[in-house]
Structures are given as C-alpha cells and as structure tokens.
C-alpha cells in the first residue's frame, strides 16, 4: 500500500464523510471553501458540516491558504479513480467543478479537463489529453511571451499521473518549459547523433544573450569552442550547455552529430576533410569547407545565405465585403505563412519587417523583383495584394505562390488561370489542426518551387508571352540566366531602422528614464505601422508603450501628458478591454489625474481600471493599487450623510479583503516562482503595503526591510516609502469610527 493509499484509508477511518467529500472535489485544481460547501450541500446532503473541517485539516491536503486547499497529487488521482467508478456521481461532481471555475484562468480549466480525462486512463483518454497538451505547445510556439503558461507547465506536469507525463507532448512541454525558464538545456551526451529537437528553436528565451563560438577546421576534424580568429566566430544562443549541430556527407552516407559543451570549453569532433554544415539552436546555418587539400588548412566559417520569400497580403483585421466576415490576416501570417516559409529554409519578409528609410514603396518593389519566392494571400480581396501580385507576375516568370482563405466566392477572370491554394480561417484565428495542415502544404509548395532547375513558369504573362525577357536592374545578371536570384541585403543600420529596431531603442530609452526620447521613437513606430496599409488597426502593445512614455515624460506639463496618454489608451477601448496591461495603464493614468486635479471622476475611473484588471489577472500589482484606491475613495466621501458613510465603510472593509488576497498571491509567488531580485523587491514591497493596510505594522516593517535589503536603486526605496506614508495618512482617519458598538 502506497503512502497516499494509507492516508486515504486513515481519512476513511477518522471521517468517512470527509473522504466522500474529498472524492467529490478531487477534480478541482484549487478547492475553495465555496466549492467545498456546495459539494457537501448539493452532492452529499447526508454529510454534516464537520466533514468540511475534517478534510481541510486532513493529511491528504498538500497546501492550505485563504483561497482554498490543494490535495496531494497522487491522492487526488486515487480519489478521482474511485469517483469514476460511479459515473452518475462523477458527472455531477464534474459539472459542479466546471460551473464554479467557469471564467477562471484558462490554465486551471485546462488542468481540470486533464484531471477529468485522467480518472480513466484508457487509450482514448490519453489521446484526448495529448491533444490538449499539444494545444499548449502550439500556443507557446505562437506566442513567446506566455510566461504564465510556462510557469503552469512547470508546476502542473509533476502533478499529473505518470501515464500522462510519459506522453510525447508532455515530455516536449517539460523539456521546452524548463529550457525557456532556465536557459539550461535538458540534453546530455546521449543526444549525440540525433537531430536538434524541434522545440529548441521556439523555446529559446527571448532575452538570452548570444555567445561567440569559435569553429575551425583542423587536421582530422572540426575544433569547436575555445579561442579562434575573428572570421571563425559564429554567434550561438548562450544556452547551458552550448549546443551546435554538425553534419556532413561522407563515403558511407550522411552523418549528424550534436556538440554539447560548456562556455570556454573546447572540443574536437572527428570528421573527414569535406564541407561541414553547422546549425545553431535558433536554426541559423553556416558552412565551413577545406580551402586546400593540405592538412590543417581551413577557410573561415561563412554564413549560408538563405533564400528570401516576400509575402504580399493585407495587415491586421480586415473585412471581406463579399461575405461580410472579418478576418485577422496577421493570424494567417503568423500561424501559416511565416512558419511554412521558415520550415522550407527561406527567410520570410513582410512589408512591416522590411529595413528601410524613407518611402516603403522602394524596398517593396525591390522585393517583388528580387525575392526568390513571393507568396500572395488574396484573402478579403485586398486590392494592394492583387496589385502587387500583378507586378510580380510581370517581373518574374516563376516562384510565385498564391493562397487564399476558402470562403472566397469569386476570383477575377485572370486569377482563375493561376493555381490558388486555400486554407480555412476562423475569423479571429486559425485552428491548430488547420494551421498544421496548411503549413505542411505550403512548405511543400515552396520547396518544390525553389528546387526545380529550370524553375517552372507560373506567371500568366510569361506563359502567353513566351519570348518576353524578365527585367533586371543595371549591373545584375539577367534573371533568364540566374534561376536563383540572390536576396537583397536587409541588415538593419542606424539610417534604415526596422520597426523592431526602433522598439528596442524605445525600450532602452524607457529603461534609462529618457521618456521623451522613447515617446519620439514610439510615435515614429506608430506612424510606420499606419503606413502598412489603409485601415490598419492600432497595435495595442505600441499604444501601451507610447502611453507609458507619454505620461512619464510629464511634458509639456504633468496634467497635459496624462491627458494625452488617456486619449491614446481610449483607442484600446478600456471600458470593455480584457487586456490587463491596458487596464493597468488606464488605472495608473487616472490615479495620477486624480492626484493632480482632485476630479472625482478620475478616481472612479482609476478604481474601475484596477478592479477589472485585478479580477481578470488576479495579480498583486492591480490588487494592491485597487485596495489603495478603495481607501482613497473611503477617505473622500462626498458628504457626511449616512449613505456616504456607508459607502466609505464598505470601501474600507473591502480594501482589507483585497489586501488579504494580495498577500496570498505574493506568498505563492515567493514560494513557486523564480524571481529576479527586482521582481522579488516589488513582491516584498507590496506585502509591506498590504500588511500596513490591514493593521499589521510589525509584519509590514519586516517585509519593508527585506525589500530594502535587495533594492537595486534608491528610487525604488523612495517610491515605496512615499506610498507607505500616503497610506498611513488614509488609515489614520478610518470610517469604521462611524460603526456603533453593541448596545450603543
């Protein structure tokens, strides 16, 4: 009998009702007091209230907090399996859990679905669980910023049954999340001879600095690592350990080998004196080849120039006026086109990614002329896409691929002569399975187009005008004699920055406190984004950063800067937005406008912003600000009437409840998250403010000193102390003085 089985048996002896209650709530990730109470009253009407306390204090519980309890993972699995033996009760328990947590965090809902399926671990259930986990992988692949999802993977996978952890999708998630969160590769020498894992390129942490790795051909092989001439240095992601894949063709066929080594380590890989291909963790390919047959001579590592693919399509959300549907064309690009192009080994470029200075039309026409492949997506019958497709067909006889979403009803007569590959669009997004199918088909079409020599003619212009000679720029080899045209140089320079480069510069300016400089850069980015096409929607992230830089600049005055930031944020519709960053900024701007102007409308708007952000995200930042503003509202009752006093009392009491919830969130963050010192500082500072707000001065001072001990800058301490002082003033005049004691 396992330890968990012994604990369950012990609970059965001590409190049979508590055991039945444990089974009824075992599908939940977090068992709140409300869920516990409803499960007893609705599912176990003959069980008395004492069973709730017995379960809460029992040894099958792993954690307890004000929010609820969690069960030991193995015990919970055994309880779920017991519950599943009675299908009627199992379904009632599931419906109750689902109802209680509807609208909660998606990760909780996902894990509870897995809990339900894992109660009966047959082949069908495992297939469904794998599909759910694959959807998580696809989300992480699509969106590199989902740190919350990564944290869930890291914490949830160990809770799942062994059979689930053994699934391929679970192992991929475990390895990828560990790598993304730590930059430590979960690989060892046993991986030698295998290809680089598919998840490696997308799991690389975005902020991981590169490492300069020396690669040299020497007698008998390749020397990897250690000092090397400048021409023999290649940048690789700074993982731990470093990893690079070597491959070559020898007398007995192809050979692939992974090289794992620590920074500063040097390793020789035995290889014949032939051309060696290198691939880094993020997919960049290089080649080194013997310069002469004489032993020991080598030539510098040279980057293999990748062919380019230019994508012609609309941007953002566009309405197809033929069908009345609104389509997110950025989803088509991100989830079908770009990954398909990169899988075929080409560099993918869309207009917003072109390095240019001045008018965007010049590099756009250059791409239409020079790109090795052009993909034209005609979805929503975008006029620019049709026009640019026509230009491409006039300039190049081959390697143009046309795609379109499958709800289109009509193509112009001339386009009917061209093969059109179709995909299914859901409107807001692309389905996971459809994305994979369309990617695979498009990758095959690209590979087929670039591999044929001579390439197949796909332009109707050159099909019908057989003697027409494609144009070329002065000094270039005519296209007719050069099937694989070289890609244009798109290296970013200070004179021709991309949107990405400008965003990086803006982030650096914000970090350095140069908010006015950041505002100028972000305004330029916003203007460039608007040039992407008529009607292009605002990018929320750019608006958010611009609003932050604007109000922080305090120019031309603090109030004017805040009003300008407010106007910017209104374009993101904060009244209905579920974007917690938008709501955070909306709350911050109105909080400062209240402090500057004393206008009660700004205070109410700030409360609404932080309140909505807190209940959507359940985070300590929105929570502690929400609580503070409740105290501000309590201290600024409109008049001395009973109604205003009641409102002040309600706000004051509610602020205490919110702060207790914030403390629970902070405690969990300190226990479960890998925080940087700065992040830890703000968690501790928040706890100090929360303890002060509920009247626990001793703990408030303790957390404040813990925070001050790791502060990286004096302004952090000053900001925290100022906030604590403002809160003390609010608490000094408590509206609870209006509450009458018993007998008065």
Secondary structure, DSSP 8 states (H G I E B T S, - for coil): --HHHHHHHHHHHH-HHHHHHHHHTTT-SSB-HHHHHHIIIII-TTS-THHHHHHHTSTTEEEE-SS-EEE-HHHHHHHHHHHHTSHHHHHHHHHHHHHHTTTS-HHHHHHHHHHHHHTS-SHHHHHHHHHHHHHHHHHHHH-TT-HHHHHHHHHHGGGS-HHHHTSHHHHHHHHHHHHHHH-B----GGGTTS---TTHHHHS-TT--EEEEEEEEETTEEEEES---GGGEEEEE--BSEEEEEEEEETTEEEEEEEEE-TT-EEEEE--SS-EEEEETT--EEEE--SSSSTT-----EE----EEEEE---SEEEETTTTEEEEHHHHIIIIIHHHHHHTT-EEE-GGG---SS-HHHHHHHHHHH-SEEEEE-GGG-HHHHHHHHHHHHH-SB-EEEEEETT-----GGGGGS-EEEE---SS---HHHHHHHHHHHHHHHHHHHH-SS--B--HHHHHSTT------TTS--GGG-SS--------BTTB--HHHHHHHHHHHHHTT-HHHHHHHHHHHHHHHHTTSTT----HHHHHHHHHHHHHHT-S-HHHHHHHHHHHHHTT-TTT---HHHHHHHHHHHHHHHHHH--HHHHHHHHHHHHHHHHHH--HHHHHHHHHHHHHHHHT-SSSSHHHHHHHHHHHHHHHHHHHHHHHHHHHHHHHS---HHHHHHHHHHHHHHHHHTT-HHHHHHHHHHHHHT-SSHHHHHHHHHHHHHHHHHHHT-GGGGS--TT-
